[in-house]
Amino acid sequence: MGKNKRLKSSSKKIKGGRGPGKPKPSGISKPSSKIQKPSSGMPTKKHKQTHHNIPIIPFSPRDSILLIGDGDLSFARSLIAHHEVKKLTATVFESSLQILQEKYPQVGENIKEIEEGGGIVKYGVDATKMRAWTTAKGGRGDGVMDRIFFNFPHVGGKSTDVNRQVRYNQELLTSFLARAIPSLSPTKGSSIIITLFEGEPYTLWNIRDLGRHAGLEVERSFKFQASAYPGYKHARTLGVVKGGGGWKGEERSSRSFVFVRKGEGVKQGVGKKKKEESSDDESEVEGEGEDEDMNEDFEADDGEFEQRRGERDDDSGSDDGQDEEDEFNGVSGDEDEPLNQDWTETR
């Protein structure tokens, strides 16, 4: 019994081992502990991620820039203070400085820096009715704007009807595009830039289709990074909400769409393949889309558009005693929480 135990123990010790005098097997080497470096032609994941974090600025300091519905004017201030834009016209929907200050108490500081930097602030501008703009002192005339921005357009109000909200916002953008095009400089590549939150219901607006029906095409789209505009704060349509919590629109995933006149973007067949729009794709250069035609309901003339605005006003005051801003604010440049079937969006 003791002998068998000793034999078993001895067997374990020599199992898989090399006896004395046994040569080392050829062709077998100890695996290297060093990690093989990728070739120069293969970028590392870290390099790719760094590239994706570089913000895209769709303008130059020399451009003539028009901002529609700039809310508290913090975006305009950042363009002048940090991007050294010299020819800037910023507009707001509110009819006077007093009304604007009631909604955004800090706006006075922004206006001061804009005007000291040579910028112009205009009140009472409705994106659906505006005429052609210029950088001249009077602010109106033949189109000479190199870039026209409409950041986070939304009709405002409160509704749980997703289809109705989608329709109203499509009508808003259709009217805006029709009136913005005459303000574009004839220089090739002059662009209209619209920024929306990602995900539903904003993807339901079919922003590419709206542009296509206006005679435009998407030259490119890219992730909007608020950090590229120091001092910019996402302003709600209904103004500063006391006790509204710590929600910050500038921290939500957003995408900017750069529209140019048809024929001035990517040539047919180039960049045709579309990627899913998400924050993971830093930038997409796009050809003219293959999307289905937009429903004729969204090509409403001014009379029909005004009628629908009235219908919206009549239908939007039915929530349980909650305060509601029911103005048709088409130029406020901001949005609140995403809208779906289960909750109400308050603007």
VOLO-940980 format. One line per field, with one value per residue (C-alpha): chain; x, y, z. Coordinates in steps of 0.001 Angstrom, whole numbers, plus 524288, in hexadecimal, padded with zeros to 5 digits. Layout:
VOLO-940980
chain <- (A, ...)
u <- (X, ...)
v <- (Y, ...)
w <- (Z, ...)
//
This chain:
VOLO-940980
chain <- (A, A, A, A, A, A, A, A, A, A, A, A, A, A, A, A, A, A, A, A, A, A, A, A, A, A, A, A, A, A, A, A, A, A, A, A, A, A, A, A, A, A, A, A, A, A, A, A, A, A, A, A, A, A, A, A, A, A, A, A, A, A, A, A, A, A, A, A, A, A, A, A, A, A, A, A, A, A, A, A, A, A, A, A, A, A, A, A, A, A, A, A, A, A, A, A, A, A, A, A, A, A, A, A, A, A, A, A, A, A, A, A, A, A, A, A, A, A, A, A, A, A, A, A, A, A, A, A, A, A, A, A, A, A, A, A, A, A, A, A, A, A, A, A, A, A, A, A, A, A, A, A, A, A, A, A, A, A, A, A, A, A, A, A, A, A, A, A, A, A, A, A, A, A, A, A, A, A, A, A, A, A, A, A, A, A, A, A, A, A, A, A, A, A, A, A, A, A, A, A, A, A, A, A, A, A, A, A, A, A, A, A, A, A, A, A, A, A, A, A, A, A, A, A, A, A, A, A, A, A, A, A, A, A, A, A, A, A, A, A, A, A, A, A, A, A, A, A, A, A, A, A, A, A, A, A, A, A, A, A, A, A, A, A, A, A, A, A, A, A, A, A, A, A, A, A, A, A, A, A, A, A, A, A, A, A, A, A, A, A, A, A, A, A, A, A, A, A, A, A, A, A, A, A, A, A, A, A, A, A, A, A, A, A, A, A, A, A, A, A, A, A, A, A, A, A, A, A, A, A, A, A, A, A, A, A, A, A, A, A, A, A, A, A, A, A, A)
u <- (80000, 80AD2, 812C6, 80787, 805B2, 81409, 81384, 8077F, 80DEF, 81A34, 8120C, 80BCB, 818ED, 81E10, 8115C, 81345, 82133, 82DD0, 83672, 844E0, 84B99, 83F32, 8415C, 8389F, 82E39, 83112, 82726, 8214F, 82450, 81F89, 814D6, 81959, 813B6, 814D4, 808AA, 80A90, 80914, 7FFD2, 80589, 805D7, 7FAAD, 7F189, 7ECEE, 7EAD8, 7DDA6, 7E2AD, 7E69B, 7D949, 7D242, 7DA92, 7D6FB, 7C890, 7C9BD, 7CEA3, 7C301, 7BF01, 7BD37, 7B505, 7B90D, 7C4CE, 7C6B5, 7C5CD, 7B81F, 7ABD5, 7A353, 794CB, 78F55, 780BE, 779E9, 785F6, 77EAA, 7872D, 7916B, 79C24, 79F73, 7A107, 7A991, 7B264, 7B406, 7B8E0, 7C09D, 7C6F9, 7C659, 7C915, 7BDB5, 7BCB6, 7B06C, 7A575, 796D0, 78FB2, 780D1, 776D7, 76838, 7652C, 76080, 7688C, 77438, 76B38, 763D7, 7709D, 77638, 76A23, 76CB7, 77B92, 7804D, 78E98, 78C79, 790FC, 79F22, 79E9C, 798E2, 7A33C, 7AE67, 7A7E6, 7A622, 7B3A2, 7B921, 7B211, 7A679, 7983B, 78C9B, 77EEB, 77221, 764E6, 769FB, 760FC, 76851, 75C11, 759F5, 7674D, 76C0B, 779BD, 784B3, 791BE, 79CE4, 799BB, 79628, 787A9, 78899, 78051, 78271, 7887B, 78DA9, 79BED, 79C8F, 7A6D7, 7A123, 7935F, 79190, 784FF, 788DC, 77EBC, 77288, 765AE, 757EF, 756F6, 74AC2, 746BF, 740D7, 7408C, 73C69, 748F5, 74349, 73E62, 74B65, 752A8, 7499D, 74AAF, 75970, 75A7A, 75211, 75AA5, 766EF, 760B2, 75D0C, 76A3B, 771E4, 7699E, 76C8F, 77AC8, 77F3D, 77DDA, 7871F, 791FD, 79DCC, 79EEA, 7AC85, 7AD3E, 7ACC3, 7A50E, 79D28, 79181, 794D8, 78A20, 78D15, 783AF, 7840E, 78673, 77C29, 76D63, 76558, 76F82, 77335, 764C7, 765CA, 76D58, 77625, 77CE6, 76FF1, 76BF4, 77894, 77779, 769ED, 76F2B, 7799A, 7849B, 78CE0, 79460, 7A2C6, 7A68C, 7A19A, 7A976, 7A85B, 7A5A6, 7AECE, 7AA8C, 7B808, 7BD4A, 7B5B1, 7BA37, 7AF7E, 7A488, 798BE, 78D01, 7818F, 773AE, 768C1, 7611D, 76CE8, 7740A, 76C13, 76D15, 76E99, 76F87, 77A4B, 787DD, 78424, 78D5F, 78A1C, 79830, 79BE1, 79284, 796EC, 79445, 7973C, 79955, 79523, 79BFE, 7930A, 79804, 79125, 78F06, 79B00, 7A472, 7A622, 7AB83, 7AA8A, 7A11B, 7A690, 7B058, 7AD6F, 7A08C, 7A0A2, 79A7A, 79E17, 794C9, 794EB, 79A36, 7A3E1, 7ADC2, 7AF7A, 7B6CC, 7B476, 7AD9C, 7AF9E, 7A30C, 79DBC, 78FAB, 7872E, 77E73, 773DD, 765CC, 75F12, 759CE, 74B3F, 74456, 73E4D, 74B35, 74BB0, 74113, 73FB7, 73F74, 73096, 73007, 73BAC, 73512, 728AF, 7302F, 736BE, 72943, 724EB, 730C0, 72DC3, 71FE6, 7240C, 72FD7, 729C5, 7239B, 72DE3, 72A28, 72B5C, 739E4, 73FB1, 741F4, 748B0, 74053, 746E2, 74B1F, 7597B, 75FD8, 76C97, 77096, 77BE2, 77971, 7724C, 76F1D, 76DBB, 76B6F, 75D44, 75705, 74A02, 74BFD, 74F24, 74C98, 75686, 755C8, 75C00)
v <- (80000, 8098A, 8055C, 80813, 81588, 818C5, 8142A, 81C7B, 82888, 82647, 824E5, 8324E, 838DC, 8342E, 8358C, 83EBE, 8416C, 83F4C, 834D1, 83711, 83622, 83829, 842A7, 84EAE, 84CD9, 854A3, 85E4D, 861C3, 86EEC, 87612, 87FC0, 88DDB, 8966F, 8A26E, 8A74B, 8A854, 8B65A, 8B8D1, 8BCE7, 8CB5C, 8C96D, 8C454, 8CF25, 8CB3B, 8CC0F, 8D729, 8DF04, 8DCBB, 8E119, 8ED71, 8F0A4, 8EF08, 8F89D, 903AB, 90CF5, 91147, 91FFA, 92256, 93076, 93967, 94651, 94D65, 94866, 950A3, 94928, 949E3, 94341, 94089, 93ED7, 93FEE, 93F74, 945B4, 9498F, 941B4, 93AE6, 94809, 94CF1, 94107, 942F1, 950CC, 94EDA, 941BB, 93FDD, 94E12, 94F38, 95D4B, 95D5A, 957E3, 95A61, 95368, 9530E, 94F89, 94D40, 955F1, 96364, 96B81, 96B68, 96C2C, 95FC2, 958E3, 95C9B, 9576F, 94A17, 94A6B, 95385, 95202, 95620, 9642C, 95FF8, 95812, 96362, 96CB3, 96406, 9615D, 96FC6, 97381, 96944, 96F3E, 965F8, 969B4, 96507, 96547, 9633A, 95E25, 95595, 94A67, 93FD7, 93CC1, 94ABC, 95136, 95816, 957DE, 95C0B, 962AB, 96765, 97590, 97EE6, 97DD8, 96F13, 96C54, 96B9B, 96239, 955A4, 9561F, 94C5A, 941BB, 939CE, 9398B, 93224, 92D24, 925B4, 91CAE, 921E4, 91E75, 923FD, 92435, 9212C, 91490, 90899, 8F9D0, 8F825, 8F410, 8F4B5, 9027A, 9070A, 900F8, 9078E, 91505, 91459, 90FE1, 91B61, 92479, 91FAD, 91FAC, 92E0A, 9316F, 92B4D, 9321E, 93F43, 93CB1, 93922, 94719, 94BA5, 9426D, 9480C, 943FD, 93EEA, 93040, 928B5, 932C4, 92ACC, 929BB, 92234, 91BE7, 914E0, 90B19, 901CA, 8F3B4, 8E91E, 8E9BB, 8F1BA, 8FA0C, 8EF84, 8EEF7, 8FCCD, 8F76F, 90344, 8FEE6, 8FDEC, 90B7B, 91102, 9097E, 90EDA, 91C91, 91AC2, 9174D, 90B73, 90702, 9092E, 902E0, 9003A, 8FF83, 8FE98, 90BD8, 90E15, 9190D, 91910, 91F25, 92B7B, 92FF7, 936E7, 93118, 92C6C, 92591, 92F02, 92A02, 93045, 93345, 939C0, 936C0, 92CF1, 92EFF, 921FB, 91B72, 9123C, 91068, 90C4D, 91235, 9118F, 91425, 906EE, 8FF34, 8F8A8, 901AF, 901F9, 90D42, 90C72, 9152E, 91856, 91E0B, 920C9, 914CB, 911CA, 91864, 90CC3, 8FF1D, 8FAD2, 8F004, 8E2B6, 8E7FF, 8E5B3, 8DFA7, 8D529, 8DA4A, 8D6CC, 8D697, 8E3F0, 8E2D5, 8E96C, 8DED1, 8E444, 8F0F5, 8F589, 8F098, 8F5E8, 8F315, 8F29B, 8F586, 8EBFD, 8E162, 8E461, 8E38E, 8F00F, 8F851, 8F817, 90345, 90721, 90D58, 915FB, 91EC2, 92C9A, 93810, 937ED, 929AA, 92B5D, 93671, 92E4B, 92315, 92C4A, 9307D, 92265, 91FAF, 92B13, 9260B, 91826, 919F3, 91EA2, 91215, 90D2A, 90BE7, 919E0, 91AB3, 92796, 927CA, 93049, 92F31, 938D3, 93488, 9372D, 93310, 93A0B, 9379D, 92E90, 924DB, 91897, 910FA, 902A1, 8F924, 8F6BA, 8E94A, 8E2E3, 8E1F8, 8EFCC, 8FE06, 9077C, 914B0, 92005)
w <- (80000, 803D2, 7F7FB, 7EE90, 7F471, 7F257, 7E441, 7E16D, 7E740, 7DF55, 7D2FA, 7D507, 7D639, 7C914, 7C180, 7B60F, 7BA2F, 7B2EE, 7B83D, 7BA0B, 7AD20, 7A52C, 79AB0, 79A2B, 78F95, 7836F, 77DC1, 78B05, 79108, 79CE8, 7993E, 7998D, 7A44B, 79B95, 7947E, 785F6, 78147, 775F9, 76908, 765B5, 75C0F, 766AE, 76FE6, 77DED, 78490, 78CF6, 780FF, 77AD0, 78721, 787E4, 779E0, 77D18, 7884F, 77FC6, 77E3B, 770A3, 76F1F, 762C3, 76087, 7603C, 7678B, 75A72, 75751, 757E4, 76181, 76494, 770BF, 77135, 77E53, 786BF, 793C2, 79E40, 793FF, 79AAE, 78DD4, 78701, 7920E, 790FE, 78252, 78488, 7911A, 78E35, 77F75, 77BD8, 77267, 76DA4, 76540, 76D8B, 76E05, 77917, 77990, 783F5, 78335, 78EED, 78ACB, 7945F, 79D6B, 7A931, 7A589, 7A283, 7AFCF, 7B6B9, 7B0B4, 7B173, 7BC5F, 7B874, 7AA48, 7AC80, 7AE42, 7A1BC, 799F3, 79F03, 79A85, 78D63, 78A67, 78F58, 78620, 77A7B, 77A36, 77805, 78024, 77A33, 78193, 77D19, 7720D, 76E20, 7669A, 75EC0, 759EC, 7590E, 74CEA, 7472F, 75046, 74E31, 756A2, 7534F, 75E53, 75B54, 75BF9, 74FEB, 74158, 73783, 73D0F, 74100, 74C37, 74B3C, 7567D, 75C15, 768E5, 76EE4, 77B2B, 7813B, 77A77, 780F0, 780AC, 78F7D, 7974E, 79DBE, 79775, 798CB, 78A99, 783C9, 77604, 77815, 77DAC, 7723D, 76873, 76EC2, 76F74, 7615C, 75D4C, 7653A, 75E76, 750FA, 7527D, 75859, 74D35, 742E6, 7493A, 74C90, 73ED8, 73975, 74438, 73FEE, 73932, 72ADB, 72E01, 72BDE, 7389E, 7405F, 749F0, 75304, 75F5B, 76784, 77446, 77A65, 785CD, 781E3, 78321, 78284, 78074, 7795F, 76F9B, 76BD0, 76685, 75ABC, 75A2F, 74D90, 74670, 74AE1, 7457E, 738C9, 7362A, 73881, 72E02, 7375A, 73A56, 74654, 743EC, 750BF, 75E7C, 76AF1, 779A7, 77FC4, 78B31, 79434, 79A73, 78DE6, 7916B, 79EF6, 7A668, 79E3D, 7A5F4, 7A035, 7A255, 7A3AA, 79BE5, 7A82D, 7AE71, 7BAFB, 7C2D9, 7D189, 7D857, 7CB1C, 7CF68, 7C9F0, 7BC25, 7B224, 7A3C2, 79FD4, 7A5A3, 79D07, 7907F, 7850E, 7768D, 76D40, 75EF7, 75521, 749A0, 73CE0, 7300C, 72799, 71F8C, 728F4, 731F7, 72FD0, 7219E, 71DC6, 72157, 72B3D, 73981, 7358C, 73FDC, 74C44, 759FF, 76549, 76B8F, 7792D, 78212, 77EE1, 7712B, 77292, 764C7, 758B3, 74B18, 7440B, 73657, 73302, 73A81, 7353B, 73F30, 73B24, 73738, 7422D, 7441D, 73D58, 74A5D, 74DFB, 741EA, 7472B, 74240, 74BB0, 74D1D, 750D1, 759BD, 76127, 76261, 76871, 771E6, 77667, 777EB, 78027, 78922, 78B2A, 78E47, 79704, 7A3B3, 7A888, 7B219, 7C071, 7C522, 7C20E, 7BDD8, 7AF5C, 7A581, 79971, 7907B, 78313, 7856A, 778DF, 77B0F, 788E7, 785FF, 790EE, 7952C, 7A159, 7A484, 79939, 795F1, 7954C, 797A0, 7A657, 7AA63, 7A76F, 7A214, 7A8BE, 7A19F)
//
